C-alpha cells in the first residue's frame, strides 16, 4: 500500500517486519516445537537462514523491524 508514497517521495521509508522473515520464523519455530528441538525455557533458537533468534519466556523475537525505502521496496510484493 505504501509503495506509491515511497516512490513519489511523500515518505522516505516505512518500518515493518519483513513478512517473509516473519512467516519463515513462524514455520521454523512451529516445526521446532513439534519435533522437540525448541523447549520451554530455551533462550534462543537457531532458525535456518535467520540465524540465532532470541526467545524470552514464551515469545520468539524476530528482532528489529525492516526499513523499506526507494532502494529496496520493489523487491517485495505483498
MDTraj code that builds the backbone (N, CA, C; nanometers):
import mdtraj as md
import numpy as np

residues = "UNK UNK UNK UNK UNK UNK UNK UNK UNK UNK UNK UNK UNK UNK UNK UNK UNK UNK UNK UNK UNK UNK UNK UNK UNK UNK UNK UNK UNK UNK UNK UNK UNK UNK UNK UNK UNK UNK UNK UNK UNK UNK UNK UNK UNK UNK UNK UNK UNK UNK UNK UNK UNK UNK UNK UNK UNK UNK UNK UNK UNK UNK UNK UNK UNK UNK UNK UNK UNK UNK UNK UNK UNK UNK UNK UNK UNK UNK".split()
xyz = np.array([
    [0.0798, -0.1193, 0.0000],
    [0.0000, 0.0000, 0.0000],
    [0.0850, 0.1270, 0.0000],
    [0.2019, 0.1203, 0.0562],
    [0.2846, 0.2408, 0.0705],
    [0.3811, 0.2627, -0.0455],
    [0.3954, 0.1654, -0.1348],
    [0.4920, 0.1783, -0.2442],
    [0.4787, 0.3092, -0.3209],
    [0.3588, 0.3474, -0.3636],
    [0.3481, 0.4722, -0.4407],
    [0.3950, 0.5942, -0.3624],
    [0.3724, 0.5946, -0.2327],
    [0.4109, 0.7085, -0.1498],
    [0.5621, 0.7149, -0.1298],
    [0.6248, 0.5981, -0.1206],
    [0.7708, 0.5940, -0.1098],
    [0.8320, 0.6378, -0.2427],
    [0.7817, 0.5845, -0.3530],
    [0.8352, 0.6201, -0.4845],
    [0.8171, 0.7683, -0.5180],
    [0.7061, 0.8267, -0.4774],
    [0.6806, 0.9676, -0.5110],
    [0.7513, 1.0643, -0.4164],
    [0.8067, 1.0129, -0.3072],
    [0.8774, 1.0979, -0.2129],
    [0.7895, 1.1573, -0.1040],
    [0.6622, 1.1168, -0.0996],
    [0.5745, 1.1647, 0.0085],
    [0.6308, 1.1211, 0.1434],
    [0.6807, 0.9981, 0.1488],
    [0.7502, 0.9482, 0.2673],
    [0.8829, 0.8871, 0.2222],
    [0.9832, 0.8936, 0.3089],
    [1.1147, 0.8381, 0.2755],
    [1.1203, 0.6876, 0.2935],
    [1.0499, 0.6389, 0.3954],
    [1.0565, 0.4963, 0.4255],
    [0.9388, 0.4578, 0.5140],
    [0.9176, 0.3276, 0.5227],
    [0.8219, 0.2722, 0.6184],
    [0.8953, 0.1635, 0.6959],
    [0.8527, 0.1419, 0.8175],
    [0.9183, 0.0456, 0.9045],
    [0.8177, -0.0623, 0.9422],
    [0.8485, -0.1844, 0.9023],
    [0.7636, -0.3001, 0.9308],
    [0.8527, -0.4222, 0.9483],
    [0.7962, -0.5263, 1.0029],
    [0.8695, -0.6520, 0.9997],
    [0.8564, -0.7073, 0.8593],
    [0.9626, -0.7676, 0.8133],
    [0.9616, -0.8315, 0.6824],
    [0.8715, -0.9542, 0.6930],
    [0.7581, -0.9525, 0.6241],
    [0.6618, -1.0616, 0.6382],
    [0.7170, -1.1951, 0.5889],
    [0.8112, -1.1916, 0.4954],
    [0.8730, -1.3171, 0.4502],
    [0.9523, -1.3803, 0.5641],
    [1.0290, -1.2980, 0.6365],
    [1.1056, -1.3495, 0.7502],
    [1.0139, -1.3906, 0.8647],
    [0.9092, -1.3140, 0.8875],
    [0.8149, -1.3457, 0.9947],
    [0.7466, -1.4792, 0.9688],
    [0.7037, -1.5015, 0.8453],
    [0.6427, -1.6301, 0.8100],
    [0.7412, -1.7449, 0.8211],
    [0.8639, -1.7206, 0.7730],
    [0.9684, -1.8228, 0.7810],
    [0.9929, -1.8622, 0.9261],
    [1.0066, -1.7622, 1.0139],
    [1.0320, -1.7897, 1.1558],
    [0.9143, -1.8629, 1.2195],
    [0.7934, -1.8267, 1.1838],
    [0.6747, -1.8919, 1.2396],
    [0.6737, -2.0403, 1.2060],
    [0.6993, -2.0741, 1.0804],
    [0.7005, -2.2143, 1.0391],
    [0.8189, -2.2867, 1.1032],
    [0.9354, -2.2217, 1.1053],
    [1.0542, -2.2839, 1.1631],
    [1.0327, -2.3145, 1.3115],
    [0.9800, -2.2159, 1.3857],
    [0.9571, -2.2344, 1.5293],
    [0.8494, -2.3395, 1.5551],
    [0.7450, -2.3407, 1.4738],
    [0.6398, -2.4418, 1.4892],
    [0.6955, -2.5814, 1.4698],
    [0.7802, -2.5966, 1.3706],
    [0.8434, -2.7257, 1.3468],
    [0.9342, -2.7638, 1.4637],
    [1.0097, -2.6677, 1.5144],
    [1.0997, -2.6949, 1.6272],
    [1.0215, -2.7358, 1.7521],
    [0.9063, -2.6731, 1.7748],
    [0.8220, -2.7133, 1.8880],
    [0.7695, -2.8547, 1.8687],
    [0.7293, -2.8853, 1.7461],
    [0.6732, -3.0168, 1.7157],
    [0.7759, -3.1275, 1.7313],
    [0.8985, -3.1037, 1.6829],
    [0.9982, -3.2112, 1.6894],
    [1.0807, -3.2083, 1.8177],
    [1.0527, -3.1125, 1.9076],
    [1.1173, -3.1107, 2.0386],
    [1.2512, -3.0399, 2.0452],
    [1.2943, -2.9760, 1.9364],
    [1.4227, -2.9038, 1.9420],
    [1.4082, -2.7658, 2.0050],
    [1.2868, -2.7181, 2.0219],
    [1.2600, -2.5948, 2.0968],
    [1.1753, -2.6331, 2.2164],
    [1.2291, -2.6028, 2.3334],
    [1.1620, -2.6425, 2.4574],
    [1.1403, -2.5220, 2.5471],
    [1.0428, -2.5327, 2.6362],
    [1.0171, -2.4280, 2.7342],
    [1.1464, -2.3978, 2.8109],
    [1.1773, -2.2698, 2.8244],
    [1.2975, -2.2287, 2.8951],
    [1.4165, -2.1990, 2.8050],
    [1.4098, -2.2393, 2.6780],
    [1.5182, -2.2070, 2.5853],
    [1.5290, -2.0556, 2.5704],
    [1.6493, -2.0058, 2.5558],
    [1.6738, -1.8619, 2.5438],
    [1.6965, -1.8181, 2.3995],
    [1.7201, -1.9139, 2.3110],
    [1.7361, -1.8807, 2.1704],
    [1.7053, -2.0019, 2.0856],
    [1.6807, -1.9739, 1.9595],
    [1.6595, -2.0781, 1.8604],
    [1.7431, -2.0401, 1.7387],
    [1.8087, -2.1382, 1.6802],
    [1.8786, -2.1147, 1.5542],
    [1.7795, -2.1482, 1.4440],
    [1.7390, -2.0447, 1.3717],
    [1.6290, -2.0575, 1.2763],
    [1.6784, -2.0490, 1.1328],
    [1.7483, -2.1516, 1.0882],
    [1.7909, -2.1602, 0.9487],
    [1.8587, -2.0349, 0.8980],
    [1.8107, -1.9788, 0.7881],
    [1.8737, -1.8630, 0.7253],
    [1.8675, -1.7369, 0.8103],
    [1.7814, -1.7352, 0.9138],
    [1.7711, -1.6181, 1.0026],
    [1.8761, -1.6189, 1.1130],
    [1.9408, -1.7321, 1.1316],
    [2.0433, -1.7419, 1.2355],
    [1.9823, -1.7540, 1.3741],
    [2.0538, -1.7034, 1.4735],
    [2.0076, -1.7137, 1.6129],
    [1.9027, -1.6081, 1.6414],
    [1.7925, -1.6538, 1.6996],
    [1.6782, -1.5684, 1.7325],
    [1.6533, -1.5789, 1.8832],
    [1.6319, -1.4642, 1.9448],
    [1.6102, -1.4571, 2.0893],
    [1.4718, -1.5113, 2.1264],
    [1.4679, -1.5866, 2.2374],
    [1.3431, -1.6355, 2.2952],
    [1.3353, -1.5796, 2.4368],
    [1.2254, -1.5098, 2.4672],
    [1.2040, -1.4537, 2.6006],
    [1.0705, -1.5065, 2.6510],
    [1.0775, -1.5865, 2.7568],
    [0.9584, -1.6538, 2.8101],
    [0.8924, -1.7334, 2.6974],
    [0.7694, -1.6985, 2.6601],
    [0.7024, -1.7724, 2.5528],
    [0.6972, -1.6917, 2.4230],
    [0.7874, -1.5956, 2.4093],
    [0.7897, -1.5069, 2.2926],
    [0.9175, -1.5268, 2.2114],
    [0.9010, -1.5543, 2.0841],
    [1.0144, -1.5676, 1.9933],
    [1.0250, -1.4363, 1.9171],
    [1.1372, -1.3658, 1.9321],
    [1.1508, -1.2300, 1.8802],
    [1.2311, -1.2270, 1.7509],
    [1.1662, -1.1848, 1.6450],
    [1.2325, -1.1757, 1.5154],
    [1.3469, -1.0755, 1.5197],
    [1.3330, -0.9716, 1.5973],
    [1.4378, -0.8701, 1.6057],
    [1.3897, -0.7380, 1.5517],
    [1.4819, -0.6571, 1.5087],
    [1.4490, -0.5231, 1.4610],
    [1.3622, -0.5294, 1.3357],
    [1.2712, -0.4346, 1.3219],
    [1.1901, -0.4309, 1.2001],
    [1.2746, -0.3920, 1.0793],
    [1.2181, -0.4094, 0.9633],
    [1.2859, -0.3821, 0.8367],
    [1.2465, -0.2421, 0.7890],
    [1.3403, -0.1709, 0.7316],
    [1.3119, -0.0383, 0.6779],
    [1.2996, -0.0492, 0.5261],
    [1.1788, -0.0242, 0.4768],
    [1.1513, -0.0260, 0.3339],
    [1.1709, 0.1152, 0.2798],
    [1.2505, 0.1290, 0.1734],
    [1.2742, 0.2604, 0.1133],
    [1.2797, 0.2446, -0.0390],
    [1.3097, 0.3542, -0.1098],
    [1.3114, 0.3504, -0.2567],
    [1.4061, 0.2443, -0.3120],
    [1.5155, 0.2203, -0.2421],
    [1.6165, 0.1271, -0.2916],
    [1.5739, -0.0190, -0.2809],
    [1.4820, -0.0519, -0.1880],
    [1.4523, -0.1943, -0.1686],
    [1.3052, -0.2315, -0.1768],
    [1.2163, -0.1365, -0.1799],
    [1.0728, -0.1696, -0.1676],
    [1.0205, -0.2531, -0.2845],
    [1.0790, -0.2396, -0.4028],
    [1.0309, -0.3177, -0.5173],
    [1.0715, -0.4636, -0.5138],
    [1.1565, -0.5019, -0.4197],
    [1.1914, -0.6434, -0.4035],
    [1.0800, -0.7211, -0.3353],
    [0.9801, -0.6505, -0.2849],
    [0.8719, -0.7136, -0.2071],
    [0.7399, -0.6937, -0.2784],
    [0.6589, -0.7983, -0.2782],
    [0.5296, -0.7935, -0.3435],
    [0.4236, -0.8490, -0.2494],
    [0.3961, -0.7747, -0.1467],
    [0.2891, -0.8133, -0.0517],
    [0.2159, -0.6920, -0.0057],
])
top = md.Topology()
chain = top.add_chain()
for i, resn in enumerate(residues, 1):
    res = top.add_residue(resn, chain, resSeq=i)
    for name in ("N", "CA", "C"):
        top.add_atom(name, md.element.get_by_symbol(name[0]), res)
traj = md.Trajectory(xyz[None], top)
